[in-house]
Amino acid sequence: MEAKKNLVIFAALLMVAAIGIEMVAAGDMCGLSISDLMACKPAVSGTKPLPPSANCCAALSKADLPCLCTFKNSPMLSMYKINSTLAMDLPSKCKLHSPNCGA
């Protein structure tokens, strides 16, 4: 029974990751293009992330920020070596209203 439960959880995680990859591959993730996402990557990855660039903040200003909450705990973030805590802090670092993503 435990193995079946774990398989269902694993399958659900794979579906979430596949949907996220498909959205990124299509070039749109909450109003952000791939180039927009790449502009922000140095600010959300690595052991010594950089402050967000002007290009990153400009991209975030046109994004659907509440939509980004859906990716807060997504395995897709770690797959791309993105620190979710840093990613959730980006709007405030860009002096934008941070969405309330809940717990």
C-alpha positions as CSV (number, residue, x, y, z in Angstrom):
1,M,0.0,0.0,0.0
2,E,2.8,2.4,0.9
3,A,4.5,1.7,-2.4
4,K,1.3,2.5,-4.3
5,K,1.0,5.8,-2.4
6,N,4.6,6.8,-3.2
7,L,4.0,5.9,-6.9
8,V,1.0,8.2,-7.0
9,I,2.9,11.1,-5.3
10,F,5.8,10.5,-7.7
11,A,3.5,10.5,-10.7
12,A,1.9,13.8,-9.5
13,L,5.3,15.4,-9.1
14,L,6.2,14.3,-12.6
15,M,3.0,15.9,-14.0
16,V,3.7,19.2,-12.2
17,A,7.3,19.2,-13.6
18,A,6.1,18.4,-17.1
19,I,3.5,21.1,-17.1
20,G,6.1,23.6,-15.9
21,I,8.7,22.5,-18.5
22,E,6.0,22.7,-21.2
23,M,5.2,26.3,-20.1
24,V,8.8,27.3,-20.1
25,A,9.4,25.6,-23.4
26,A,6.5,27.5,-24.9
27,G,8.2,30.6,-23.8
28,D,5.6,31.9,-21.3
29,M,5.6,31.4,-17.6
30,C,3.3,33.9,-15.9
31,G,4.0,36.5,-18.5
32,L,7.8,36.0,-18.5
33,S,9.7,34.9,-21.6
34,I,12.7,32.6,-21.5
35,S,15.0,35.7,-21.8
36,D,13.1,37.4,-18.9
37,L,13.7,34.3,-16.8
38,M,17.3,34.1,-17.7
39,A,17.8,37.8,-16.8
40,C,16.8,36.9,-13.2
41,K,18.6,33.6,-12.9
42,P,21.9,35.1,-11.5
43,A,19.8,36.6,-8.6
44,V,18.2,33.3,-7.7
45,S,20.9,30.7,-8.1
46,G,24.4,29.8,-6.9
47,T,26.0,30.2,-3.5
48,K,26.5,34.0,-3.9
49,P,23.6,35.3,-5.9
50,L,23.8,38.7,-7.4
51,P,21.3,41.5,-6.8
52,P,18.6,41.5,-9.5
53,S,19.5,43.4,-12.6
54,A,17.5,46.2,-14.1
55,N,16.4,43.9,-16.9
56,C,15.2,41.3,-14.3
57,C,13.2,43.9,-12.4
58,A,11.7,45.3,-15.6
59,A,10.6,41.7,-16.6
60,L,9.1,41.1,-13.1
61,S,7.2,44.4,-13.3
62,K,5.2,43.0,-16.2
63,A,4.8,39.5,-14.8
64,D,1.7,38.0,-13.2
65,L,3.3,37.8,-9.8
66,P,0.5,35.8,-8.0
67,C,0.9,33.2,-10.8
68,L,4.5,32.7,-9.8
69,C,3.3,31.5,-6.4
70,T,2.2,28.3,-8.1
71,F,5.9,27.5,-8.7
72,K,7.0,28.2,-5.1
73,N,7.4,24.5,-4.2
74,S,7.8,23.1,-7.7
75,P,10.5,20.5,-8.3
76,M,11.1,22.4,-11.5
77,L,12.9,25.2,-9.6
78,S,15.5,22.8,-8.2
79,M,15.9,21.1,-11.5
80,Y,17.0,24.5,-12.9
81,K,19.1,25.2,-9.8
82,I,16.8,28.0,-8.7
83,N,16.6,28.8,-5.0
84,S,12.9,29.2,-4.3
85,T,13.4,31.4,-1.3
86,L,15.5,33.8,-3.4
87,A,13.0,33.7,-6.2
88,M,10.1,34.6,-3.8
89,D,12.2,37.5,-2.5
90,L,12.8,39.0,-6.0
91,P,9.7,41.2,-6.2
92,S,10.6,43.0,-2.9
93,K,14.2,43.4,-4.1
94,C,12.9,45.0,-7.2
95,K,10.7,47.3,-5.1
96,L,7.5,45.6,-6.4
97,H,4.6,44.4,-4.4
98,S,5.3,40.8,-3.4
99,P,2.4,38.4,-3.8
100,N,1.1,36.6,-0.8
101,C,1.9,33.0,-1.6
102,G,0.7,31.6,1.7
103,A,2.5,28.8,3.5
